């Protein structure tokens, strides 16, 4: 058994989740499932990026702080990540989406 670490691309927390996020998250998920099916121990780590230019721009447009933008969209991401986690093994839960739990 091998230990495999896969890092998923992190969407910016500056807007709602959309179909485009699948393009960056799906490949890692497919690889994780493949290696798990082979019997390897896989950590698929993901989250969201709560810093950077996209968040600063959105905050300026809405007249709020970058922290408020990040917190707002992080709360929106939680139900989606909980759904994803349900498909993972219990040992992976402590690693997956630890940013928002």
PARO-734586 format. One record per residue (C-alpha): x, y, z. Coordinates in steps of 0.02 Angstrom, whole numbers, plus 50000, padded with zeros to 5 digits. Each point is the difference from the previous one (the first is absolute). Example, Ala and Ser with C-alpha at 12.3 -4.5 7.8 and 13.67 -1.06 7.14 Angstrom:
BEGIN
50615/49775/50390
50069/50172/49967
This chain:
BEGIN
50000/50000/50000
50064/50172/49953
49963/50167/50079
49936/50120/49866
49971/50187/50025
49896/50094/49873
49974/50187/50011
49843/50068/49922
49996/50174/49925
49923/50125/50120
49862/50112/49934
50003/50180/50057
49865/50040/50129
49945/50152/49903
49842/49933/49921
49879/49855/49997
50056/49828/49950
49965/49962/49817
50025/49865/49871
50172/50067/49955
50067/49944/50169
49973/49820/49947
50138/50018/49870
50128/50030/50136
49932/49880/50132
49943/49848/49899
50171/49937/49941
50064/49988/50178
49842/49911/50055
50016/49874/49859
50182/49966/50044
49958/49981/50184
49863/49874/49963
50115/49903/49883
50139/49984/50129
49877/49955/50138
49927/49863/49888
50178/49932/49983
50012/49994/50189
50113/50150/50026
49977/50124/50142
49952/50166/49921
49990/50175/50073
49906/50116/49883
50024/50174/50071
49898/50148/49941
49918/50155/50067
49977/50177/49938
50115/50148/49977
49945/50143/50112
50135/50125/49949
50054/50087/49842
49949/50121/49865
49831/49923/49952
49938/50016/50179
50068/50177/50020
49915/50055/49839
49834/49923/50051
50010/50082/50172
50034/50170/49924
49853/49980/49880
49883/49957/50144
50072/50128/50122
50047/49870/50131
50161/49926/50066
50087/49852/49916
49970/49900/50160
49812/50027/49985
50002/49937/49820
50101/49846/50046
49890/49959/50149
49841/50020/49899
50053/49879/49862
50084/49879/50119
49830/49975/50083
49926/49965/49828
50135/49871/49961
49969/49897/50159
49847/49900/49942
50090/49952/49839
50156/49942/50088
49899/49899/50125
49919/49910/49853
50171/49961/49928
50067/49938/50165
49859/49876/50016
50081/49904/49857
50169/49988/50089
50067/49878/50128
49992/50050/50184
50189/50011/50014
50004/50135/49866
49872/50112/50085
50128/50087/50111
50099/50057/49849
49866/50039/49872
49935/50177/50001
50077/50037/50169
49999/50185/49953
49811/50012/50014
49959/49874/50137
